[in-house]
Amino acid sequence: MGVNHLRFASEANLMRLLGVSPGAVTLLGLVNDPQTEVELWLDADVWQSDQFFCHPLVNTATLALSRATLEAFFALTGHSIHFFNAAL
């Protein structure tokens, strides 16, 4: 990924960039990032799954979404998917 240091986003940045609080971080938060300030990085092996479970911006519910549905969502939000291999 070309970075030396990774860390979790602060509570303030989660709210500012994705409109979510800690514990409710979700791929669907990208809908709140119209300026595409957030980069989407996914584990390449995980992306091979058929279904993905995502909070709908709050952690009191969970949605099961297909890869095709998420791909369409990312296209609508303007976010490109970057992949990494966690197994390395």
PDB file of N, CA, C and O in Angstrom:
ATOM      1  N   MET A   1       0.811  -1.188   0.000  1.00  0.00           N
ATOM      2  CA  MET A   1       0.000   0.000   0.000  1.00  0.00           C
ATOM      3  C   MET A   1       0.858   1.256   0.000  1.00  0.00           C
ATOM      4  O   MET A   1       0.344   2.357  -0.199  1.00  0.00           O
ATOM      5  N   GLY A   2       2.141   1.105   0.219  1.00  0.00           N
ATOM      6  CA  GLY A   2       3.031   2.256   0.167  1.00  0.00           C
ATOM      7  C   GLY A   2       2.969   3.171   1.371  1.00  0.00           C
ATOM      8  O   GLY A   2       3.271   4.359   1.258  1.00  0.00           O
ATOM      9  N   VAL A   3       2.580   2.639   2.531  1.00  0.00           N
ATOM     10  CA  VAL A   3       2.526   3.453   3.749  1.00  0.00           C
ATOM     11  C   VAL A   3       3.336   2.775   4.838  1.00  0.00           C
ATOM     12  O   VAL A   3       3.460   1.551   4.870  1.00  0.00           O
ATOM     13  N   ASN A   4       3.882   3.585   5.726  1.00  0.00           N
ATOM     14  CA  ASN A   4       4.680   3.045   6.820  1.00  0.00           C
ATOM     15  C   ASN A   4       3.891   2.857   8.100  1.00  0.00           C
ATOM     16  O   ASN A   4       4.291   2.081   8.968  1.00  0.00           O
ATOM     17  N   HIS A   5       2.769   3.561   8.229  1.00  0.00           N
ATOM     18  CA  HIS A   5       2.042   3.548   9.484  1.00  0.00           C
ATOM     19  C   HIS A   5       0.541   3.592   9.214  1.00  0.00           C
ATOM     20  O   HIS A   5       0.042   4.525   8.585  1.00  0.00           O
ATOM     21  N   LEU A   6      -0.167   2.585   9.689  1.00  0.00           N
ATOM     22  CA  LEU A   6      -1.623   2.565   9.581  1.00  0.00           C
ATOM     23  C   LEU A   6      -2.219   2.666  10.975  1.00  0.00           C
ATOM     24  O   LEU A   6      -1.662   2.142  11.940  1.00  0.00           O
ATOM     25  N   ARG A   7      -3.355   3.344  11.072  1.00  0.00           N
ATOM     26  CA  ARG A   7      -4.028   3.460  12.358  1.00  0.00           C
ATOM     27  C   ARG A   7      -5.516   3.628  12.104  1.00  0.00           C
ATOM     28  O   ARG A   7      -5.934   3.942  10.990  1.00  0.00           O
ATOM     29  N   PHE A   8      -6.312   3.416  13.143  1.00  0.00           N
ATOM     30  CA  PHE A   8      -7.737   3.648  13.059  1.00  0.00           C
ATOM     31  C   PHE A   8      -7.992   5.153  12.993  1.00  0.00           C
ATOM     32  O   PHE A   8      -7.241   5.945  13.562  1.00  0.00           O
ATOM     33  N   ALA A   9      -9.040   5.530  12.305  1.00  0.00           N
ATOM     34  CA  ALA A   9      -9.422   6.942  12.233  1.00  0.00           C
ATOM     35  C   ALA A   9      -9.960   7.394  13.587  1.00  0.00           C
ATOM     36  O   ALA A   9     -10.529   6.609  14.345  1.00  0.00           O
ATOM     37  N   SER A  10      -9.767   8.661  13.865  1.00  0.00           N
ATOM     38  CA  SER A  10     -10.311   9.219  15.104  1.00  0.00           C
ATOM     39  C   SER A  10     -11.828   9.284  15.010  1.00  0.00           C
ATOM     40  O   SER A  10     -12.395   9.228  13.919  1.00  0.00           O
ATOM     41  N   GLU A  11     -12.479   9.402  16.158  1.00  0.00           N
ATOM     42  CA  GLU A  11     -13.934   9.526  16.187  1.00  0.00           C
ATOM     43  C   GLU A  11     -14.386  10.738  15.369  1.00  0.00           C
ATOM     44  O   GLU A  11     -15.387  10.675  14.655  1.00  0.00           O
ATOM     45  N   ALA A  12     -13.645  11.832  15.480  1.00  0.00           N
ATOM     46  CA  ALA A  12     -14.004  13.050  14.738  1.00  0.00           C
ATOM     47  C   ALA A  12     -13.899  12.834  13.232  1.00  0.00           C
ATOM     48  O   ALA A  12     -14.770  13.270  12.479  1.00  0.00           O
ATOM     49  N   ASN A  13     -12.838  12.166  12.792  1.00  0.00           N
ATOM     50  CA  ASN A  13     -12.680  11.925  11.359  1.00  0.00           C
ATOM     51  C   ASN A  13     -13.688  10.920  10.826  1.00  0.00           C
ATOM     52  O   ASN A  13     -14.149  11.056   9.692  1.00  0.00           O
ATOM     53  N   LEU A  14     -14.039   9.918  11.616  1.00  0.00           N
ATOM     54  CA  LEU A  14     -15.074   8.976  11.185  1.00  0.00           C
ATOM     55  C   LEU A  14     -16.386   9.707  10.923  1.00  0.00           C
ATOM     56  O   LEU A  14     -17.057   9.452   9.923  1.00  0.00           O
ATOM     57  N   MET A  15     -16.746  10.608  11.818  1.00  0.00           N
ATOM     58  CA  MET A  15     -17.989  11.352  11.664  1.00  0.00           C
ATOM     59  C   MET A  15     -17.894  12.326  10.495  1.00  0.00           C
ATOM     60  O   MET A  15     -18.824  12.435   9.695  1.00  0.00           O
ATOM     61  N   ARG A  16     -16.774  13.032  10.397  1.00  0.00           N
ATOM     62  CA  ARG A  16     -16.605  14.042   9.348  1.00  0.00           C
ATOM     63  C   ARG A  16     -16.560  13.424   7.955  1.00  0.00           C
ATOM     64  O   ARG A  16     -17.179  13.947   7.028  1.00  0.00           O
ATOM     65  N   LEU A  17     -15.840  12.326   7.796  1.00  0.00           N
ATOM     66  CA  LEU A  17     -15.626  11.739   6.479  1.00  0.00           C
ATOM     67  C   LEU A  17     -16.686  10.717   6.071  1.00  0.00           C
ATOM     68  O   LEU A  17     -17.047  10.633   4.897  1.00  0.00           O
ATOM     69  N   LEU A  18     -17.187   9.938   7.038  1.00  0.00           N
ATOM     70  CA  LEU A  18     -18.115   8.852   6.702  1.00  0.00           C
ATOM     71  C   LEU A  18     -19.480   8.980   7.367  1.00  0.00           C
ATOM     72  O   LEU A  18     -20.407   8.246   7.025  1.00  0.00           O
ATOM     73  N   GLY A  19     -19.606   9.890   8.297  1.00  0.00           N
ATOM     74  CA  GLY A  19     -20.882  10.051   8.977  1.00  0.00           C
ATOM     75  C   GLY A  19     -21.238   8.903   9.891  1.00  0.00           C
ATOM     76  O   GLY A  19     -22.416   8.601  10.082  1.00  0.00           O
ATOM     77  N   VAL A  20     -20.223   8.254  10.463  1.00  0.00           N
ATOM     78  CA  VAL A  20     -20.450   7.115  11.355  1.00  0.00           C
ATOM     79  C   VAL A  20     -19.638   7.290  12.629  1.00  0.00           C
ATOM     80  O   VAL A  20     -18.673   8.054  12.676  1.00  0.00           O
ATOM     81  N   SER A  21     -20.048   6.569  13.649  1.00  0.00           N
ATOM     82  CA  SER A  21     -19.322   6.570  14.908  1.00  0.00           C
ATOM     83  C   SER A  21     -18.505   5.282  15.028  1.00  0.00           C
ATOM     84  O   SER A  21     -18.763   4.317  14.309  1.00  0.00           O
ATOM     85  N   PRO A  22     -17.524   5.262  15.928  1.00  0.00           N
ATOM     86  CA  PRO A  22     -16.790   4.021  16.149  1.00  0.00           C
ATOM     87  C   PRO A  22     -17.756   2.893  16.496  1.00  0.00           C
ATOM     88  O   PRO A  22     -18.712   3.102  17.244  1.00  0.00           O
ATOM     89  N   GLY A  23     -17.518   1.721  15.967  1.00  0.00           N
ATOM     90  CA  GLY A  23     -18.419   0.596  16.184  1.00  0.00           C
ATOM     91  C   GLY A  23     -19.465   0.464  15.103  1.00  0.00           C
ATOM     92  O   GLY A  23     -20.139  -0.562  15.012  1.00  0.00           O
ATOM     93  N   ALA A  24     -19.610   1.485  14.284  1.00  0.00           N
ATOM     94  CA  ALA A  24     -20.589   1.451  13.191  1.00  0.00           C
ATOM     95  C   ALA A  24     -19.919   1.705  11.841  1.00  0.00           C
ATOM     96  O   ALA A  24     -20.593   2.029  10.863  1.00  0.00           O
ATOM     97  N   VAL A  25     -18.599   1.558  11.788  1.00  0.00           N
ATOM     98  CA  VAL A  25     -17.871   1.770  10.534  1.00  0.00           C
ATOM     99  C   VAL A  25     -18.328   0.724   9.523  1.00  0.00           C
ATOM    100  O   VAL A  25     -18.459  -0.457   9.846  1.00  0.00           O
ATOM    101  N   THR A  26     -18.565   1.172   8.314  1.00  0.00           N
ATOM    102  CA  THR A  26     -19.155   0.325   7.296  1.00  0.00           C
ATOM    103  C   THR A  26     -18.750   0.796   5.909  1.00  0.00           C
ATOM    104  O   THR A  26     -18.487   1.980   5.696  1.00  0.00           O
ATOM    105  N   LEU A  27     -18.702  -0.131   4.976  1.00  0.00           N
ATOM    106  CA  LEU A  27     -18.469   0.239   3.584  1.00  0.00           C
ATOM    107  C   LEU A  27     -19.514   1.232   3.090  1.00  0.00           C
ATOM    108  O   LEU A  27     -19.226   2.073   2.239  1.00  0.00           O
ATOM    109  N   LEU A  28     -20.711   1.133   3.618  1.00  0.00           N
ATOM    110  CA  LEU A  28     -21.798   2.001   3.172  1.00  0.00           C
ATOM    111  C   LEU A  28     -21.602   3.453   3.593  1.00  0.00           C
ATOM    112  O   LEU A  28     -22.282   4.339   3.076  1.00  0.00           O
ATOM    113  N   GLY A  29     -20.693   3.709   4.515  1.00  0.00           N
ATOM    114  CA  GLY A  29     -20.384   5.075   4.906  1.00  0.00           C
ATOM    115  C   GLY A  29     -19.789   5.891   3.769  1.00  0.00           C
ATOM    116  O   GLY A  29     -19.775   7.120   3.830  1.00  0.00           O
ATOM    117  N   LEU A  30     -19.299   5.220   2.731  1.00  0.00           N
ATOM    118  CA  LEU A  30     -18.738   5.945   1.597  1.00  0.00           C
ATOM    119  C   LEU A  30     -19.765   6.833   0.909  1.00  0.00           C
ATOM    120  O   LEU A  30     -19.398   7.748   0.172  1.00  0.00           O
ATOM    121  N   VAL A  31     -21.039   6.574   1.140  1.00  0.00           N
ATOM    122  CA  VAL A  31     -22.085   7.435   0.586  1.00  0.00           C
ATOM    123  C   VAL A  31     -21.955   8.859   1.136  1.00  0.00           C
ATOM    124  O   VAL A  31     -22.401   9.809   0.493  1.00  0.00           O
ATOM    125  N   ASN A  32     -21.360   9.014   2.296  1.00  0.00           N
ATOM    126  CA  ASN A  32     -21.185  10.320   2.922  1.00  0.00           C
ATOM    127  C   ASN A  32     -19.855  10.973   2.566  1.00  0.00           C
ATOM    128  O   ASN A  32     -19.465  11.961   3.188  1.00  0.00           O
ATOM    129  N   ASP A  33     -19.159  10.435   1.578  1.00  0.00           N
ATOM    130  CA  ASP A  33     -17.862  10.958   1.144  1.00  0.00           C
ATOM    131  C   ASP A  33     -17.924  11.349  -0.335  1.00  0.00           C
ATOM    132  O   ASP A  33     -17.245  10.737  -1.160  1.00  0.00           O
ATOM    133  N   PRO A  34     -18.729  12.360  -0.682  1.00  0.00           N
ATOM    134  CA  PRO A  34     -18.871  12.720  -2.098  1.00  0.00           C
ATOM    135  C   PRO A  34     -17.598  13.290  -2.715  1.00  0.00           C
ATOM    136  O   PRO A  34     -17.460  13.298  -3.939  1.00  0.00           O
ATOM    137  N   GLN A  35     -16.669  13.765  -1.895  1.00  0.00           N
ATOM    138  CA  GLN A  35     -15.407  14.302  -2.407  1.00  0.00           C
ATOM    139  C   GLN A  35     -14.352  13.202  -2.580  1.00  0.00           C
ATOM    140  O   GLN A  35     -13.220  13.488  -2.969  1.00  0.00           O
ATOM    141  N   THR A  36     -14.713  11.960  -2.298  1.00  0.00           N
ATOM    142  CA  THR A  36     -13.826  10.780  -2.359  1.00  0.00           C
ATOM    143  C   THR A  36     -12.488  11.030  -1.656  1.00  0.00           C
ATOM    144  O   THR A  36     -11.417  10.758  -2.199  1.00  0.00           O
ATOM    145  N   GLU A  37     -12.587  11.555  -0.437  1.00  0.00           N
ATOM    146  CA  GLU A  37     -11.385  11.751   0.382  1.00  0.00           C
ATOM    147  C   GLU A  37     -10.888  10.440   0.976  1.00  0.00           C
ATOM    148  O   GLU A  37      -9.705  10.306   1.290  1.00  0.00           O
ATOM    149  N   VAL A  38     -11.786   9.474   1.130  1.00  0.00           N
ATOM    150  CA  VAL A  38     -11.453   8.181   1.725  1.00  0.00           C
ATOM    151  C   VAL A  38     -11.095   7.201   0.612  1.00  0.00           C
ATOM    152  O   VAL A  38     -11.814   7.081  -0.380  1.00  0.00           O
ATOM    153  N   GLU A  39      -9.976   6.503   0.791  1.00  0.00           N
ATOM    154  CA  GLU A  39      -9.592   5.443  -0.146  1.00  0.00           C
ATOM    155  C   GLU A  39     -10.147   4.124   0.366  1.00  0.00           C
ATOM    156  O   GLU A  39     -10.092   3.840   1.562  1.00  0.00           O
ATOM    157  N   LEU A  40     -10.676   3.330  -0.536  1.00  0.00           N
ATOM    158  CA  LEU A  40     -11.244   2.031  -0.191  1.00  0.00           C
ATOM    159  C   LEU A  40     -10.212   0.945  -0.463  1.00  0.00           C
ATOM    160  O   LEU A  40      -9.852   0.697  -1.614  1.00  0.00           O
ATOM    161  N   TRP A  41      -9.738   0.299   0.595  1.00  0.00           N
ATOM    162  CA  TRP A  41      -8.786  -0.803   0.510  1.00  0.00           C
ATOM    163  C   TRP A  41      -9.451  -2.051   1.069  1.00  0.00           C
ATOM    164  O   TRP A  41      -9.977  -2.037   2.181  1.00  0.00           O
ATOM    165  N   LEU A  42      -9.425  -3.131   0.295  1.00  0.00           N
ATOM    166  CA  LEU A  42     -10.030  -4.396   0.710  1.00  0.00           C
ATOM    167  C   LEU A  42      -9.032  -5.527   0.545  1.00  0.00           C
ATOM    168  O   LEU A  42      -8.213  -5.523  -0.374  1.00  0.00           O
ATOM    169  N   ASP A  43      -9.111  -6.487   1.441  1.00  0.00           N
ATOM    170  CA  ASP A  43      -8.309  -7.703   1.330  1.00  0.00           C
ATOM    171  C   ASP A  43      -8.783  -8.473   0.097  1.00  0.00           C
ATOM    172  O   ASP A  43      -9.973  -8.755  -0.041  1.00  0.00           O
ATOM    173  N   ALA A  44      -7.859  -8.810  -0.791  1.00  0.00           N
ATOM    174  CA  ALA A  44      -8.204  -9.488  -2.043  1.00  0.00           C
ATOM    175  C   ALA A  44      -8.892 -10.830  -1.791  1.00  0.00           C
ATOM    176  O   ALA A  44      -9.809 -11.197  -2.526  1.00  0.00           O
ATOM    177  N   ASP A  45      -8.467 -11.562  -0.768  1.00  0.00           N
ATOM    178  CA  ASP A  45      -9.095 -12.851  -0.470  1.00  0.00           C
ATOM    179  C   ASP A  45     -10.515 -12.665   0.064  1.00  0.00           C
ATOM    180  O   ASP A  45     -11.418 -13.415  -0.307  1.00  0.00           O
ATOM    181  N   VAL A  46     -10.715 -11.689   0.915  1.00  0.00           N
ATOM    182  CA  VAL A  46     -12.043 -11.422   1.466  1.00  0.00           C
ATOM    183  C   VAL A  46     -13.002 -11.023   0.342  1.00  0.00           C
ATOM    184  O   VAL A  46     -14.175 -11.396   0.372  1.00  0.00           O
ATOM    185  N   TRP A  47     -12.522 -10.276  -0.637  1.00  0.00           N
ATOM    186  CA  TRP A  47     -13.358  -9.800  -1.732  1.00  0.00           C
ATOM    187  C   TRP A  47     -13.902 -10.951  -2.584  1.00  0.00           C
ATOM    188  O   TRP A  47     -14.819 -10.738  -3.377  1.00  0.00           O
ATOM    189  N   GLN A  48     -13.370 -12.142  -2.442  1.00  0.00           N
ATOM    190  CA  GLN A  48     -13.848 -13.302  -3.206  1.00  0.00           C
ATOM    191  C   GLN A  48     -15.127 -13.892  -2.611  1.00  0.00           C
ATOM    192  O   GLN A  48     -15.714 -14.799  -3.202  1.00  0.00           O
ATOM    193  N   SER A  49     -15.561 -13.402  -1.473  1.00  0.00           N
ATOM    194  CA  SER A  49     -16.792 -13.897  -0.845  1.00  0.00           C
ATOM    195  C   SER A  49     -18.006 -13.573  -1.700  1.00  0.00           C
ATOM    196  O   SER A  49     -17.973 -12.661  -2.527  1.00  0.00           O
ATOM    197  N   ASP A  50     -19.076 -14.327  -1.492  1.00  0.00           N
ATOM    198  CA  ASP A  50     -20.321 -14.078  -2.220  1.00  0.00           C
ATOM    199  C   ASP A  50     -21.172 -13.013  -1.556  1.00  0.00           C
ATOM    200  O   ASP A  50     -21.903 -12.285  -2.228  1.00  0.00           O
ATOM    201  N   GLN A  51     -21.078 -12.919  -0.218  1.00  0.00           N
ATOM    202  CA  GLN A  51     -21.881 -11.961   0.532  1.00  0.00           C
ATOM    203  C   GLN A  51     -21.011 -11.186   1.495  1.00  0.00           C
ATOM    204  O   GLN A  51     -19.998 -11.680   1.991  1.00  0.00           O
ATOM    205  N   PHE A  52     -21.432  -9.960   1.747  1.00  0.00           N
ATOM    206  CA  PHE A  52     -20.734  -9.089   2.676  1.00  0.00           C
ATOM    207  C   PHE A  52     -21.766  -8.508   3.634  1.00  0.00           C
ATOM    208  O   PHE A  52     -22.843  -8.083   3.216  1.00  0.00           O
ATOM    209  N   PHE A  53     -21.438  -8.493   4.895  1.00  0.00           N
ATOM    210  CA  PHE A  53     -22.353  -8.009   5.918  1.00  0.00           C
ATOM    211  C   PHE A  53     -21.922  -6.601   6.317  1.00  0.00           C
ATOM    212  O   PHE A  53     -20.799  -6.390   6.773  1.00  0.00           O
ATOM    213  N   CYS A  54     -22.818  -5.655   6.141  1.00  0.00           N
ATOM    214  CA  CYS A  54     -22.521  -4.247   6.360  1.00  0.00           C
ATOM    215  C   CYS A  54     -23.581  -3.600   7.238  1.00  0.00           C
ATOM    216  O   CYS A  54     -24.773  -3.880   7.113  1.00  0.00           O
ATOM    217  N   HIS A  55     -23.120  -2.730   8.128  1.00  0.00           N
ATOM    218  CA  HIS A  55     -24.059  -1.916   8.902  1.00  0.00           C
ATOM    219  C   HIS A  55     -24.620  -0.826   7.990  1.00  0.00           C
ATOM    220  O   HIS A  55     -23.883  -0.282   7.168  1.00  0.00           O
ATOM    221  N   PRO A  56     -25.899  -0.497   8.114  1.00  0.00           N
ATOM    222  CA  PRO A  56     -26.481   0.608   7.339  1.00  0.00           C
ATOM    223  C   PRO A  56     -26.296   1.959   8.054  1.00  0.00           C
ATOM    224  O   PRO A  56     -27.268   2.648   8.362  1.00  0.00           O
ATOM    225  N   LEU A  57     -25.030   2.320   8.310  1.00  0.00           N
ATOM    226  CA  LEU A  57     -24.596   3.557   8.965  1.00  0.00           C
ATOM    227  C   LEU A  57     -24.824   3.589  10.472  1.00  0.00           C
ATOM    228  O   LEU A  57     -24.413   4.541  11.134  1.00  0.00           O
ATOM    229  N   VAL A  58     -25.465   2.577  11.019  1.00  0.00           N
ATOM    230  CA  VAL A  58     -25.603   2.393  12.470  1.00  0.00           C
ATOM    231  C   VAL A  58     -25.349   0.915  12.761  1.00  0.00           C
ATOM    232  O   VAL A  58     -25.529   0.063  11.891  1.00  0.00           O
ATOM    233  N   ASN A  59     -24.930   0.621  13.987  1.00  0.00           N
ATOM    234  CA  ASN A  59     -24.595  -0.777  14.282  1.00  0.00           C
ATOM    235  C   ASN A  59     -25.737  -1.552  14.935  1.00  0.00           C
ATOM    236  O   ASN A  59     -25.507  -2.570  15.589  1.00  0.00           O
ATOM    237  N   THR A  60     -26.948  -1.077  14.760  1.00  0.00           N
ATOM    238  CA  THR A  60     -28.111  -1.779  15.311  1.00  0.00           C
ATOM    239  C   THR A  60     -28.783  -2.681  14.284  1.00  0.00           C
ATOM    240  O   THR A  60     -29.787  -3.328  14.582  1.00  0.00           O
ATOM    241  N   ALA A  61     -28.236  -2.726  13.087  1.00  0.00           N
ATOM    242  CA  ALA A  61     -28.766  -3.585  12.023  1.00  0.00           C
ATOM    243  C   ALA A  61     -27.614  -3.988  11.119  1.00  0.00           C
ATOM    244  O   ALA A  61     -26.562  -3.348  11.116  1.00  0.00           O
ATOM    245  N   THR A  62     -27.816  -5.046  10.356  1.00  0.00           N
ATOM    246  CA  THR A  62     -26.813  -5.522   9.414  1.00  0.00           C
ATOM    247  C   THR A  62     -27.508  -5.936   8.133  1.00  0.00           C
ATOM    248  O   THR A  62     -28.564  -6.568   8.158  1.00  0.00           O
ATOM    249  N   LEU A  63     -26.903  -5.570   7.012  1.00  0.00           N
ATOM    250  CA  LEU A  63     -27.412  -5.954   5.692  1.00  0.00           C
ATOM    251  C   LEU A  63     -26.468  -6.960   5.066  1.00  0.00           C
ATOM    252  O   LEU A  63     -25.253  -6.840   5.218  1.00  0.00           O
ATOM    253  N   ALA A  64     -27.000  -7.951   4.365  1.00  0.00           N
ATOM    254  CA  ALA A  64     -26.201  -8.884   3.574  1.00  0.00           C
ATOM    255  C   ALA A  64     -26.266  -8.406   2.129  1.00  0.00           C
ATOM    256  O   ALA A  64     -27.340  -8.356   1.528  1.00  0.00           O
ATOM    257  N   LEU A  65     -25.101  -8.055   1.577  1.00  0.00           N
ATOM    258  CA  LEU A  65     -25.037  -7.517   0.222  1.00  0.00           C
ATOM    259  C   LEU A  65     -24.115  -8.365  -0.640  1.00  0.00           C
ATOM    260  O   LEU A  65     -23.106  -8.882  -0.161  1.00  0.00           O
ATOM    261  N   SER A  66     -24.462  -8.504  -1.898  1.00  0.00           N
ATOM    262  CA  SER A  66     -23.622  -9.263  -2.829  1.00  0.00           C
ATOM    263  C   SER A  66     -22.450  -8.407  -3.292  1.00  0.00           C
ATOM    264  O   SER A  66     -22.472  -7.183  -3.164  1.00  0.00           O
ATOM    265  N   ARG A  67     -21.442  -9.055  -3.824  1.00  0.00           N
ATOM    266  CA  ARG A  67     -20.290  -8.340  -4.385  1.00  0.00           C
ATOM    267  C   ARG A  67     -20.755  -7.407  -5.511  1.00  0.00           C
ATOM    268  O   ARG A  67     -20.291  -6.270  -5.602  1.00  0.00           O
ATOM    269  N   ALA A  68     -21.668  -7.883  -6.366  1.00  0.00           N
ATOM    270  CA  ALA A  68     -22.169  -7.067  -7.482  1.00  0.00           C
ATOM    271  C   ALA A  68     -22.886  -5.820  -6.962  1.00  0.00           C
ATOM    272  O   ALA A  68     -22.744  -4.740  -7.535  1.00  0.00           O
ATOM    273  N   THR A  69     -23.644  -5.960  -5.894  1.00  0.00           N
ATOM    274  CA  THR A  69     -24.337  -4.811  -5.308  1.00  0.00           C
ATOM    275  C   THR A  69     -23.329  -3.800  -4.778  1.00  0.00           C
ATOM    276  O   THR A  69     -23.484  -2.597  -4.991  1.00  0.00           O
ATOM    277  N   LEU A  70     -22.297  -4.281  -4.088  1.00  0.00           N
ATOM    278  CA  LEU A  70     -21.273  -3.366  -3.576  1.00  0.00           C
ATOM    279  C   LEU A  70     -20.497  -2.705  -4.704  1.00  0.00           C
ATOM    280  O   LEU A  70     -20.171  -1.521  -4.616  1.00  0.00           O
ATOM    281  N   GLU A  71     -20.198  -3.446  -5.758  1.00  0.00           N
ATOM    282  CA  GLU A  71     -19.504  -2.857  -6.912  1.00  0.00           C
ATOM    283  C   GLU A  71     -20.334  -1.720  -7.508  1.00  0.00           C
ATOM    284  O   GLU A  71     -19.797  -0.664  -7.839  1.00  0.00           O
ATOM    285  N   ALA A  72     -21.630  -1.936  -7.642  1.00  0.00           N
ATOM    286  CA  ALA A  72     -22.515  -0.888  -8.166  1.00  0.00           C
ATOM    287  C   ALA A  72     -22.546   0.304  -7.214  1.00  0.00           C
ATOM    288  O   ALA A  72     -22.530   1.451  -7.662  1.00  0.00           O
ATOM    289  N   PHE A  73     -22.591   0.049  -5.913  1.00  0.00           N
ATOM    290  CA  PHE A  73     -22.588   1.109  -4.913  1.00  0.00           C
ATOM    291  C   PHE A  73     -21.309   1.929  -5.003  1.00  0.00           C
ATOM    292  O   PHE A  73     -21.361   3.159  -5.002  1.00  0.00           O
ATOM    293  N   PHE A  74     -20.152   1.257  -5.083  1.00  0.00           N
ATOM    294  CA  PHE A  74     -18.879   1.968  -5.171  1.00  0.00           C
ATOM    295  C   PHE A  74     -18.810   2.808  -6.445  1.00  0.00           C
ATOM    296  O   PHE A  74     -18.269   3.914  -6.429  1.00  0.00           O
ATOM    297  N   ALA A  75     -19.346   2.296  -7.533  1.00  0.00           N
ATOM    298  CA  ALA A  75     -19.376   3.058  -8.783  1.00  0.00           C
ATOM    299  C   ALA A  75     -20.231   4.317  -8.616  1.00  0.00           C
ATOM    300  O   ALA A  75     -19.871   5.385  -9.111  1.00  0.00           O
ATOM    301  N   LEU A  76     -21.343   4.190  -7.930  1.00  0.00           N
ATOM    302  CA  LEU A  76     -22.223   5.347  -7.706  1.00  0.00           C
ATOM    303  C   LEU A  76     -21.576   6.394  -6.807  1.00  0.00           C
ATOM    304  O   LEU A  76     -21.794   7.591  -6.991  1.00  0.00           O
ATOM    305  N   THR A  77     -20.787   5.953  -5.843  1.00  0.00           N
ATOM    306  CA  THR A  77     -20.140   6.895  -4.928  1.00  0.00           C
ATOM    307  C   THR A  77     -18.834   7.437  -5.494  1.00  0.00           C
ATOM    308  O   THR A  77     -18.281   8.402  -4.965  1.00  0.00           O
ATOM    309  N   GLY A  78     -18.334   6.823  -6.568  1.00  0.00           N
ATOM    310  CA  GLY A  78     -17.080   7.267  -7.179  1.00  0.00           C
ATOM    311  C   GLY A  78     -15.840   6.729  -6.508  1.00  0.00           C
ATOM    312  O   GLY A  78     -14.748   7.255  -6.721  1.00  0.00           O
ATOM    313  N   HIS A  79     -15.980   5.687  -5.699  1.00  0.00           N
ATOM    314  CA  HIS A  79     -14.837   5.107  -4.991  1.00  0.00           C
ATOM    315  C   HIS A  79     -14.300   3.896  -5.742  1.00  0.00           C
ATOM    316  O   HIS A  79     -15.040   2.957  -6.034  1.00  0.00           O
ATOM    317  N   SER A  80     -13.026   3.924  -6.048  1.00  0.00           N
ATOM    318  CA  SER A  80     -12.343   2.780  -6.648  1.00  0.00           C
ATOM    319  C   SER A  80     -11.907   1.830  -5.552  1.00  0.00           C
ATOM    320  O   SER A  80     -11.613   2.253  -4.435  1.00  0.00           O
ATOM    321  N   ILE A  81     -11.866   0.552  -5.870  1.00  0.00           N
ATOM    322  CA  ILE A  81     -11.405  -0.455  -4.916  1.00  0.00           C
ATOM    323  C   ILE A  81      -9.920  -0.687  -5.130  1.00  0.00           C
ATOM    324  O   ILE A  81      -9.475  -0.939  -6.250  1.00  0.00           O
ATOM    325  N   HIS A  82      -9.159  -0.602  -4.050  1.00  0.00           N
ATOM    326  CA  HIS A  82      -7.752  -0.961  -4.052  1.00  0.00           C
ATOM    327  C   HIS A  82      -7.641  -2.252  -3.250  1.00  0.00           C
ATOM    328  O   HIS A  82      -8.287  -2.399  -2.212  1.00  0.00           O
ATOM    329  N   PHE A  83      -6.832  -3.177  -3.723  1.00  0.00           N
ATOM    330  CA  PHE A  83      -6.716  -4.470  -3.051  1.00  0.00           C
ATOM    331  C   PHE A  83      -5.346  -4.640  -2.422  1.00  0.00           C
ATOM    332  O   PHE A  83      -4.344  -4.135  -2.928  1.00  0.00           O
ATOM    333  N   PHE A  84      -5.320  -5.356  -1.316  1.00  0.00           N
ATOM    334  CA  PHE A  84      -4.070  -5.770  -0.692  1.00  0.00           C
ATOM    335  C   PHE A  84      -4.203  -7.231  -0.321  1.00  0.00           C
ATOM    336  O   PHE A  84      -5.311  -7.766  -0.283  1.00  0.00           O
ATOM    337  N   ASN A  85      -3.095  -7.875  -0.050  1.00  0.00           N
ATOM    338  CA  ASN A  85      -3.102  -9.270   0.330  1.00  0.00           C
ATOM    339  C   ASN A  85      -2.613  -9.373   1.774  1.00  0.00           C
ATOM    340  O   ASN A  85      -1.419  -9.250   2.046  1.00  0.00           O
ATOM    341  N   ALA A  86      -3.538  -9.597   2.681  1.00  0.00           N
ATOM    342  CA  ALA A  86      -3.214  -9.664   4.106  1.00  0.00           C
ATOM    343  C   ALA A  86      -2.385 -10.885   4.448  1.00  0.00           C
ATOM    344  O   ALA A  86      -1.714 -10.907   5.480  1.00  0.00           O
ATOM    345  N   ALA A  87      -2.419 -11.903   3.597  1.00  0.00           N
ATOM    346  CA  ALA A  87      -1.705 -13.136   3.891  1.00  0.00           C
ATOM    347  C   ALA A  87      -0.202 -12.976   3.702  1.00  0.00           C
ATOM    348  O   ALA A  87       0.558 -13.838   4.143  1.00  0.00           O
ATOM    349  N   LEU A  88       0.243 -11.923   3.073  1.00  0.00           N
ATOM    350  CA  LEU A  88       1.691 -11.728   2.841  1.00  0.00           C
ATOM    351  C   LEU A  88       2.391 -11.159   4.031  1.00  0.00           C
ATOM    352  O   LEU A  88       3.602 -10.941   3.989  1.00  0.00           O
TER     353      LEU A  88
END
